[in-house]
Amino acid sequence: MTTETSRRTEAPAPEHRHDAFDHDYVHGYSDTEARRLGDQADTLAELLHAGTAYPAGSRVLEAGCGVGAQTVHLLAASPGVRLTAADLSAESLAQARARVAAQAPAADVSWHHGDLHRLPFPDGSFDHVFLCFVLEHLPDPAAGLAALRRALRPGGTITVIEGDHGSAFFHPESPAARRTVDHLVRLQARAGGDGLLGRRLHPLLTAAGFAEVAVRPRTVYADDARPALVEGFTRRTFVAMVESVRAEALAAGLTTPAAFDRGIAELRRAAEPGGTFHYTFFKAVAVRP
Amino acid sequence: MTTETSRRTEAPAPEHRHDAFDHDYVHGYSDTEARRLGDQADTLAELLHAGTAYPAGSRVLEAGCGVGAQTVHLLAASPGVRLTAADLSAESLAQARARVAAQAPAADVSWHHGDLHRLPFPDGSFDHVFLCFVLEHLPDPAAGLAALRRALRPGGTITVIEGDHGSAFFHPESPAARRTVDHLVRLQARAGGDGLLGRRLHPLLTAAGFAEVAVRPRTVYADDARPALVEGFTRRTFVAMVESVRAEALAAGLTTPAAFDRGIAELRRAAEPGGTFHYTFFKAVAVRP
């Protein structure tokens, strides 16, 4: 669900390449950022990966593996798969490789440096395709899905996990905080993505030619009874993600430093005693006919 | 989650009485409206009532039973309880009584005509209290909860179900539709209620002196794969509820006929092929210490 993850892992369609890559709100390849993505993935692993377990020997493609934050959880749930992990960024792939070597040293993983729109594998090469927080950054997600459909054998499945920033609401309610979240959505749209993609998964998969499309919400709700989730999700994942676009939002003239900082301060109250926070991820499974 | 249900079932605090009761967006006591509430309750019964089953012989209070739309589901899940169903409206109580007579003729139910803030029962009279779509209409929901806490024996539980209209999002996204939903929230606030109450359940129950407060989201998500939910919830429950405040919104000067109707038309697209709709209810259980 981060804007950073996927912007660096998947290429937009060529006509949008300039917009998407010259934008400076991608917070880059820092160690801090990679650690944040790992923390986020660990906090959400059970919620997002539950129900996804591929049989040993299955040929699985993870499209847009990024720094491997989800890859290690996929491998933990499906030991024995033959995984191909693909990413557009060589640097991210190297980090993913190191992460997998440390956490799943026995896993059978091939690393592919390339664009999911132009995969070099013959049609029908995979039994299953998995992608998480990738579509939200593609200018034409249906085209990306169609490319992945071709990589699947008939009867093979695709599993897609996406967030939807419009699902975020919180107590105390705050128009300033809400506007700050909207800046993130607007910046992502300017970069050719869609921070509200989760709600579109069903029509997108249908349009891309998949069958038996089943989409389920996976909701994160954190209040004082769940301090680990307040810290791991509300504060360190969601607020941190919104906060990370500060420079970008200011550069784009969407807000002022005072207004942005006030929005973040009010958003942070959702992670203080008496606060609550809600966010919905969507997980879809569909079949190549 | 309807503005109609609870406005007629629970009194606001005296100082707000004028605002709450002179407002004409309560669509009254029509048969159509009672049927709509029943349909809504039936569509959502499994989602909302799952996990609530009281032992036979338990003394249970349903506060704000309205026309009995939830009462029959409560009785179906907990046969053998000794239920007291309370409501501020004699007319609603009569409808609830008829509904229970038809659907649960053997149930042990006492009907109480009165205000939940001033219950005549001795402290500790009940093992369990249940209320659904009631707090959202109280000017001081913590005070209402405190009154209900006193009616419970120590160790007794309260179960509270509320919606949160800020949880509604949909595809296709539409600012006009979103503004129309916002009118509903604003009108409810003017009447002394809070259409965004669901997110506040944890802090409210805590403030009212309950212990072991556990709140869980109960999410409705409808897309083309769930036509019954699209019809029963998106169209007949949510869109119908928003549409029902048209006259009120116009009278309050919040919108124009054209703008309101456009918002409803765009909201309705969420129930057409390719559309999706998301809404979160919250269900809380807590204990009187």
Boltz contact constraints between the chains, C-beta under 6 A:
constraints:
  - contact:
      token1: [A, 166]
      token2: [B, 169]
      max_distance: 6.0
  - contact:
      token1: [A, 169]
      token2: [B, 166]
      max_distance: 6.0
  - contact:
      token1: [A, 171]
      token2: [B, 199]
      max_distance: 6.0
  - contact:
      token1: [A, 171]
      token2: [B, 200]
      max_distance: 6.0
  - contact:
      token1: [A, 173]
      token2: [B, 196]
      max_distance: 6.0
  - contact:
      token1: [A, 196]
      token2: [B, 173]
      max_distance: 6.0
  - contact:
      token1: [A, 199]
      token2: [B, 171]
      max_distance: 6.0
  - contact:
      token1: [A, 199]
      token2: [B, 276]
      max_distance: 6.0
  - contact:
      token1: [A, 200]
      token2: [B, 171]
      max_distance: 6.0
  - contact:
      token1: [A, 202]
      token2: [B, 223]
      max_distance: 6.0
  - contact:
      token1: [A, 202]
      token2: [B, 276]
      max_distance: 6.0
  - contact:
      token1: [A, 203]
      token2: [B, 274]
      max_distance: 6.0
  - contact:
      token1: [A, 215]
      token2: [B, 223]
      max_distance: 6.0
  - contact:
      token1: [A, 217]
      token2: [B, 219]
      max_distance: 6.0
  - contact:
      token1: [A, 217]
      token2: [B, 221]
      max_distance: 6.0
  - contact:
      token1: [A, 219]
      token2: [B, 217]
      max_distance: 6.0
  - contact:
      token1: [A, 219]
      token2: [B, 219]
      max_distance: 6.0
  - contact:
      token1: [A, 221]
      token2: [B, 217]
      max_distance: 6.0
  - contact:
      token1: [A, 223]
      token2: [B, 202]
      max_distance: 6.0
  - contact:
      token1: [A, 223]
      token2: [B, 215]
      max_distance: 6.0
  - contact:
      token1: [A, 274]
      token2: [B, 203]
      max_distance: 6.0
  - contact:
      token1: [A, 276]
      token2: [B, 199]
      max_distance: 6.0
  - contact:
      token1: [A, 276]
      token2: [B, 202]
      max_distance: 6.0
